[in-house]
Structure formats: structure tokens, C-alpha cells
Amino acid sequence: MNRLTNPAGPGHIDVGGRQVSVGVNADMAAGLAGAIPLGRLGAVQEAAGAAYCCAPPEADHITGEVPICAGAYTFWPRPG
């Protein structure tokens, strides 16, 4: 196995109601959820799944990539 590091690129993740960033409150989290095409923040397990998909031997050819787990937020056209 000859694999480079594969970091995961999580989007906005719900970490159980804990405030993890300065200035992020419930109203801001609700606004972010409304901007995500899936209509909700991601779950911790979903972000972990993005990292795990690059871990098994069947993924040896995935190397040096960053899987994005953001509920299509990064590809969704936003107004303005």
C-alpha cells in the first residue's frame, strides 16, 4: 500500500448543540442549515464516513484527495 494522506473536508456539522466557534449561535446554525441543499447540518457520523471511505484497501487508488462532506453546499448556486 502506497497512500498519501487523505484529509476529509466536512461542511457545517452539528456537534450536539455545543458552540464550537466564537460567534456561532442557534440562529446562525439555523441559517446555515437553510442554505444547505439537504436542509440540515451534517452529522458527526457523516463527516467520519467521508474520512472512512478513503481508508479500506479497496480505496488504495484514492490518494491525496479531499472528499467533501457538505450536503452539496459547496456546489449549490446561492443568490447574489
C-alpha atoms as an extended CHARMM CRD file, in Angstrom:
* protein
*
        80  EXT
         1         1  MET       CA              0.0000000000        0.0000000000        0.0000000000  PROA      1               0.0000000000
         2         2  ASN       CA              1.3970000000        3.3550000000       -1.0260000000  PROA      2               0.0000000000
         3         3  ARG       CA             -1.0780000000        6.0100000000        0.0840000000  PROA      3               0.0000000000
         4         4  LEU       CA             -0.7060000000        9.7130000000        0.7210000000  PROA      4               0.0000000000
         5         5  THR       CA             -2.8000000000       11.4350000000        3.3530000000  PROA      5               0.0000000000
         6         6  ASN       CA             -6.4800000000       11.8750000000        2.5240000000  PROA      6               0.0000000000
         7         7  PRO       CA             -7.9970000000       14.5860000000        4.7160000000  PROA      7               0.0000000000
         8         8  ALA       CA            -11.7640000000       14.9400000000        4.9130000000  PROA      8               0.0000000000
         9         9  GLY       CA            -13.4460000000       18.2540000000        4.1720000000  PROA      9               0.0000000000
        10        10  PRO       CA            -16.5120000000       18.4270000000        6.3850000000  PROA      10              0.0000000000
        11        11  GLY       CA            -19.0040000000       21.1980000000        5.8490000000  PROA      11              0.0000000000
        12        12  HSD       CA            -21.2100000000       22.5830000000        8.5950000000  PROA      12              0.0000000000
        13        13  ILE       CA            -21.5400000000       19.7940000000       11.1770000000  PROA      13              0.0000000000
        14        14  ASP       CA            -23.9420000000       19.5980000000       14.1170000000  PROA      14              0.0000000000
        15        15  VAL       CA            -21.8320000000       18.6200000000       17.1170000000  PROA      15              0.0000000000
        16        16  GLY       CA            -24.6970000000       18.0960000000       19.5310000000  PROA      16              0.0000000000
        17        17  GLY       CA            -25.6240000000       21.6970000000       20.2880000000  PROA      17              0.0000000000
        18        18  ARG       CA            -22.1770000000       22.6740000000       21.5450000000  PROA      18              0.0000000000
        19        19  GLN       CA            -20.8760000000       26.0300000000       20.4200000000  PROA      19              0.0000000000
        20        20  VAL       CA            -17.5370000000       25.3220000000       18.7720000000  PROA      20              0.0000000000
        21        21  SER       CA            -16.8480000000       28.6380000000       17.0660000000  PROA      21              0.0000000000
        22        22  VAL       CA            -16.8760000000       32.1030000000       18.5440000000  PROA      22              0.0000000000
        23        23  GLY       CA            -19.9680000000       33.9380000000       17.3700000000  PROA      23              0.0000000000
        24        24  VAL       CA            -21.9530000000       30.8820000000       16.2070000000  PROA      24              0.0000000000
        25        25  ASN       CA            -25.3750000000       30.7470000000       17.8360000000  PROA      25              0.0000000000
        26        26  ALA       CA            -28.6460000000       28.8830000000       17.2470000000  PROA      26              0.0000000000
        27        27  ASP       CA            -29.9330000000       31.4950000000       14.7600000000  PROA      27              0.0000000000
        28        28  MET       CA            -26.7350000000       31.3050000000       12.7210000000  PROA      28              0.0000000000
        29        29  ALA       CA            -26.8380000000       27.4860000000       12.7280000000  PROA      29              0.0000000000
        30        30  ALA       CA            -30.4600000000       27.5800000000       11.5170000000  PROA      30              0.0000000000
        31        31  GLY       CA            -29.4870000000       29.9740000000        8.7290000000  PROA      31              0.0000000000
        32        32  LEU       CA            -26.6440000000       27.6990000000        7.6700000000  PROA      32              0.0000000000
        33        33  ALA       CA            -28.9640000000       24.6840000000        7.6630000000  PROA      33              0.0000000000
        34        34  GLY       CA            -31.3720000000       26.5800000000        5.4050000000  PROA      34              0.0000000000
        35        35  ALA       CA            -28.5670000000       27.2820000000        2.9300000000  PROA      35              0.0000000000
        36        36  ILE       CA            -27.6080000000       23.6000000000        2.6220000000  PROA      36              0.0000000000
        37        37  PRO       CA            -29.4940000000       21.7850000000       -0.1570000000  PROA      37              0.0000000000
        38        38  LEU       CA            -30.2090000000       18.8220000000        2.1460000000  PROA      38              0.0000000000
        39        39  GLY       CA            -31.8570000000       21.3040000000        4.5360000000  PROA      39              0.0000000000
        40        40  ARG       CA            -29.8660000000       20.3720000000        7.6340000000  PROA      40              0.0000000000
        41        41  LEU       CA            -26.4170000000       20.4270000000        9.1540000000  PROA      41              0.0000000000
        42        42  GLY       CA            -24.3440000000       17.2850000000        8.7530000000  PROA      42              0.0000000000
        43        43  ALA       CA            -23.9530000000       14.7020000000       11.4990000000  PROA      43              0.0000000000
        44        44  VAL       CA            -20.6250000000       13.8160000000       13.0800000000  PROA      44              0.0000000000
        45        45  GLN       CA            -21.0720000000       10.2460000000       11.8100000000  PROA      45              0.0000000000
        46        46  GLU       CA            -21.4690000000       11.5290000000        8.2420000000  PROA      46              0.0000000000
        47        47  ALA       CA            -18.2420000000       13.5170000000        8.4460000000  PROA      47              0.0000000000
        48        48  ALA       CA            -16.4790000000       10.4240000000        9.8190000000  PROA      48              0.0000000000
        49        49  GLY       CA            -17.9120000000        8.4090000000        6.9310000000  PROA      49              0.0000000000
        50        50  ALA       CA            -16.2690000000       10.7410000000        4.4270000000  PROA      50              0.0000000000
        51        51  ALA       CA            -12.9020000000       10.0370000000        6.0280000000  PROA      51              0.0000000000
        52        52  TYR       CA            -13.5750000000        6.3070000000        6.3130000000  PROA      52              0.0000000000
        53        53  CYS       CA            -14.3870000000        5.9290000000        2.6120000000  PROA      53              0.0000000000
        54        54  CYS       CA            -10.6930000000        6.5100000000        1.8460000000  PROA      54              0.0000000000
        55        55  ALA       CA             -9.3980000000        4.0670000000        4.4820000000  PROA      55              0.0000000000
        56        56  PRO       CA            -10.0700000000        0.4830000000        3.2670000000  PROA      56              0.0000000000
        57        57  PRO       CA             -7.7210000000       -1.3360000000        0.8710000000  PROA      57              0.0000000000
        58        58  GLU       CA            -10.3520000000       -1.0360000000       -1.8870000000  PROA      58              0.0000000000
        59        59  ALA       CA             -9.6630000000        2.7270000000       -1.8760000000  PROA      59              0.0000000000
        60        60  ASP       CA             -5.9000000000        2.4660000000       -2.4640000000  PROA      60              0.0000000000
        61        61  HSD       CA             -6.1370000000        4.4410000000       -5.7060000000  PROA      61              0.0000000000
        62        62  ILE       CA             -7.8080000000        7.3620000000       -3.8900000000  PROA      62              0.0000000000
        63        63  THR       CA             -4.7280000000        9.2200000000       -2.7320000000  PROA      63              0.0000000000
        64        64  GLY       CA             -4.0720000000       12.8680000000       -1.9900000000  PROA      64              0.0000000000
        65        65  GLU       CA             -7.7670000000       13.7140000000       -2.3750000000  PROA      65              0.0000000000
        66        66  VAL       CA            -10.1230000000       15.6710000000       -0.1230000000  PROA      66              0.0000000000
        67        67  PRO       CA            -13.6390000000       14.1900000000       -0.0250000000  PROA      67              0.0000000000
        68        68  ILE       CA            -16.1120000000       16.9570000000        0.7050000000  PROA      68              0.0000000000
        69        69  CYS       CA            -18.9940000000       16.1310000000        3.0450000000  PROA      69              0.0000000000
        70        70  ALA       CA            -21.1490000000       19.2680000000        2.9770000000  PROA      70              0.0000000000
        71        71  GLY       CA            -24.6500000000       18.2380000000        1.8640000000  PROA      71              0.0000000000
        72        72  ALA       CA            -23.9960000000       19.7510000000       -1.6050000000  PROA      72              0.0000000000
        73        73  TYR       CA            -23.4180000000       23.1910000000       -0.0190000000  PROA      73              0.0000000000
        74        74  THR       CA            -20.1740000000       23.7490000000       -1.9420000000  PROA      74              0.0000000000
        75        75  PHE       CA            -21.8730000000       23.1010000000       -5.3020000000  PROA      75              0.0000000000
        76        76  TRP       CA            -25.2130000000       24.7770000000       -4.7060000000  PROA      76              0.0000000000
        77        77  PRO       CA            -25.7050000000       28.0970000000       -6.5030000000  PROA      77              0.0000000000
        78        78  ARG       CA            -26.5090000000       30.8000000000       -3.9910000000  PROA      78              0.0000000000
        79        79  PRO       CA            -28.2570000000       34.0450000000       -4.8710000000  PROA      79              0.0000000000
        80        80  GLY       CA            -26.3590000000       37.2200000000       -5.0910000000  PROA      80              0.0000000000
